[in-house]
Every structure is written in structure tokens, then in C-alpha cells.
Amino acid sequence: MALAASGRSRAARQLSLLAFLAVACHDDAASSNLDLLLPDGVGRRVELVPKTAFAEYVELPELRRELRITLASYVLSCDRYVAPGPNDVLFTLTLDAPAAEPFHPGTYPLESADAPDAGPTARAKAFAVARQGERGFVFPNGGAVELRSVDLGPAGQVSGVLALEFPGDGTRPAAGAHGKFEAHLCHGE
């Protein structure tokens, strides 16, 4: 009888370990949903339920540091781009910082992206774009991103809160993005 109980106990431990590994290996999804107000017409609300969340970090010596966070309602990988289907949503948040300023927890205002030949980045900021199907949306200036944790190591991750808000101005529709995110860093091979 003790042998049977021991076998069940070992099987339960193995099952627990398998469940833990399954969760750990699939833990690239963000922890909460995002509420997006796409700058489309008068503003169109979309809920992004992330199935994929990852971050990419790049240093461009003498120019800038870039941290790109990708959240998608469909399965993606760091290895290749997959365009969203007609009902899929892809949200990309890019944070730029001067070359000498490492990313750290703090608030980054949402502003327009610099032109590719603009030279070195002068101050830390963020910009955001979304895609749904074949349509792309650039979020206008307004609001900010709060980075709550930044670990750029090999098994690193970043987390934060989106509070992007543009009320509209008569010529452009309202836009916004709200919610928490958590993304694991892609591994550079």
C-alpha cells in the first residue's frame, strides 16, 4: 500500500512539474488586456487580448538606445514578422533614449518618432503604432508610458502601464491606449 501511495505521489510531482513547465514556456503573453482607441474616423475602440508579448533592445552607438515592445492578439515570435489577419491586432510601442542614458523605471512621454536621419536622440520618449488587418494607425502625441521594471539581461523582461491619450483636435480623431503590459526580451542569437 505504501508503494502505491509513493507511486501516486511521484506521479503527482511529475504532473505538477509538467504543468509548471507548460506555463513557464508559454508565459510570453501579457498579463492583462489593453484598451485601444484607434485613430480611425472618430476613434474606434478595440480590446487587445495579448497572445504574444515580447521586447527587443538595440543600442545604436552615439545615436540612441531603442526598446521595442510588441503585443499581439495572435501568435508571433521574435524570429519573423507575421502580418495581422483581418481581426487580429498588433500594437508596437517604441521607447527611444539618448545613447548615454540607459532605460530605467520611469515615465516616457508619447511623442512623434524622429526621422531616420535626425541624428542622435536628445531626450527619452515613446511612440506607438497599431495594425489591424491591412490598416496601420500611428498614435499622436499625448499621454505617457510608465516603465515599472526593466531587466535587459539574457532572461530579462520589461513591464509597465500605458496611459496614452489624445483627445482629438478637430482635424485628427481621438486616440489612446490603456492597460498593463509585461514582455520578455527576445534572445539575440
matplotlib code that plots the C-alpha trace (Angstrom):
import matplotlib.pyplot as plt

x = [0.0, 2.9, 4.4, 1.2, 1.0, 4.6, 3.9, 0.9, 3.0, 5.8, 3.2, 1.6, 5.0, 5.8, 2.4, 3.0, 6.4, 4.9, 2.2, 4.8, 7.0, 4.0, 3.1, 6.7, 7.3, 4.1, 4.4, 5.1, 1.6, 0.9, -0.8, -3.7, -5.8, -5.3, -8.0, -7.1, -8.8, -7.6, -7.3, -9.8, -12.8, -13.9, -11.9, -12.6, -12.4, -10.7, -9.8, -6.4, -6.2, -2.5, -1.4, 2.1, 4.2, 7.9, 10.5, 13.6, 16.5, 19.0, 21.9, 23.0, 26.3, 26.5, 22.8, 20.3, 19.0, 15.8, 13.4, 10.5, 7.6, 5.3, 1.9, -0.3, -3.7, -2.2, 0.9, 4.2, 7.8, 10.9, 12.3, 10.0, 7.2, 3.7, 1.1, -2.1, -5.2, -8.4, -9.5, -6.0, -4.5, -0.7, 0.4, 4.1, 5.5, 9.0, 10.9, 14.0, 16.6, 19.9, 22.9, 24.3, 21.0, 20.1, 16.4, 15.1, 11.8, 10.1, 7.7, 8.3, 6.1, 4.4, 5.7, 6.3, 9.0, 12.3, 13.1, 15.7, 18.3, 17.5, 20.8, 21.2, 18.2, 18.1, 15.7, 13.8, 10.4, 8.0, 5.9, 3.2, 1.6, -1.1, -2.1, -5.4, -5.6, -4.0, -4.6, -2.0, -2.5, 0.1, -0.8, -0.5, 1.4, -0.3, 0.0, 2.9, 4.2, 5.3, 8.0, 7.8, 10.6, 13.4, 15.7, 17.7, 19.7, 19.5, 16.4, 15.1, 11.7, 10.0, 6.7, 4.7, 1.5, 0.2, -1.7, -1.7, -4.3, -5.0, -8.5, -8.7, -8.4, -11.0, -8.6, -7.5, -9.6, -9.2, -6.7, -5.4, -4.1, -4.6, -3.5, -0.6, 1.9, 4.7, 7.1, 10.1, 13.2, 13.9, 17.2, 19.8, 21.5]
y = [0.0, 2.4, 1.6, 2.5, 5.8, 6.5, 5.9, 8.3, 10.9, 10.7, 10.9, 13.9, 15.6, 14.8, 16.2, 19.4, 19.8, 19.3, 21.9, 24.4, 23.9, 24.3, 27.6, 28.8, 28.0, 29.8, 32.8, 35.2, 36.6, 39.9, 39.8, 42.0, 43.2, 46.6, 49.0, 50.7, 53.7, 53.6, 56.9, 55.8, 58.1, 59.5, 56.9, 53.2, 51.2, 47.7, 45.4, 43.7, 40.4, 39.6, 36.1, 37.3, 39.9, 40.4, 43.2, 43.9, 46.0, 47.7, 50.1, 52.4, 53.8, 57.6, 57.8, 56.2, 53.2, 51.6, 49.4, 48.0, 46.2, 44.2, 43.0, 41.0, 39.2, 36.4, 34.2, 35.8, 35.2, 37.3, 35.5, 36.8, 39.2, 37.9, 40.4, 40.5, 38.9, 40.9, 40.5, 40.5, 43.5, 44.2, 47.1, 48.2, 50.7, 52.0, 53.8, 55.9, 57.2, 59.0, 56.7, 57.6, 57.1, 53.5, 52.6, 52.6, 52.6, 56.0, 57.8, 58.3, 60.8, 59.8, 61.9, 61.6, 59.3, 61.0, 61.0, 58.2, 60.8, 63.2, 62.4, 61.5, 61.3, 64.3, 63.0, 59.8, 59.4, 56.9, 56.4, 53.9, 52.3, 49.7, 47.4, 45.7, 43.6, 45.7, 49.0, 50.9, 53.6, 56.0, 57.3, 61.1, 62.8, 62.6, 60.7, 58.6, 55.1, 54.2, 51.6, 49.8, 47.3, 47.0, 44.0, 43.9, 40.8, 37.5, 36.3, 39.8, 41.4, 44.8, 45.7, 48.9, 50.8, 52.5, 55.8, 57.2, 59.8, 62.2, 63.8, 64.7, 68.2, 68.7, 67.6, 64.3, 61.7, 60.8, 58.0, 56.2, 53.0, 51.9, 48.9, 47.0, 45.0, 42.6, 41.4, 39.0, 40.1, 38.3, 36.4, 37.7, 34.7]
z = [0.0, 0.8, -2.6, -4.4, -2.4, -3.2, -6.9, -6.9, -5.0, -7.6, -10.5, -8.8, -8.6, -12.2, -13.3, -11.2, -12.8, -16.3, -15.6, -14.3, -17.4, -19.7, -18.1, -18.0, -21.6, -22.7, -20.4, -23.3, -23.2, -21.4, -18.0, -18.9, -21.8, -23.4, -24.3, -27.6, -29.1, -32.7, -34.5, -37.1, -38.1, -34.7, -32.8, -32.7, -29.6, -29.7, -26.9, -27.4, -25.7, -26.0, -27.1, -27.7, -25.8, -26.4, -26.2, -28.4, -27.2, -29.5, -28.9, -31.7, -30.5, -30.5, -31.7, -29.3, -27.4, -28.5, -26.6, -28.8, -27.1, -29.3, -28.1, -30.4, -30.3, -32.3, -32.1, -33.2, -32.5, -32.4, -35.4, -38.1, -38.8, -39.3, -40.6, -38.6, -40.1, -40.6, -37.0, -35.4, -33.6, -33.4, -31.1, -31.1, -28.5, -29.2, -26.5, -27.6, -25.2, -25.7, -26.3, -22.8, -20.9, -20.1, -19.8, -16.2, -14.4, -15.1, -17.3, -21.0, -22.9, -26.1, -29.0, -32.7, -34.0, -35.1, -38.8, -39.6, -40.4, -37.4, -35.7, -32.0, -29.8, -27.4, -24.7, -23.8, -25.3, -26.8, -29.9, -30.7, -33.8, -34.2, -37.1, -37.6, -40.7, -43.5, -41.8, -39.8, -37.2, -35.7, -32.3, -32.0, -29.2, -25.8, -22.6, -21.4, -20.8, -17.3, -17.2, -13.9, -14.3, -16.8, -17.0, -20.2, -19.3, -21.2, -19.5, -18.9, -19.1, -19.0, -17.6, -17.3, -17.8, -20.9, -20.4, -24.0, -24.6, -27.4, -27.2, -30.9, -32.2, -35.0, -37.7, -36.1, -34.3, -30.6, -29.9, -26.8, -25.2, -21.6, -19.7, -18.1, -20.1, -19.4, -22.1, -22.1, -24.0, -27.3, -27.3, -29.7, -31.4]

ax = plt.figure().add_subplot(projection="3d")
ax.plot(x, y, z, "-o")
ax.set_aspect("equal")
plt.show()
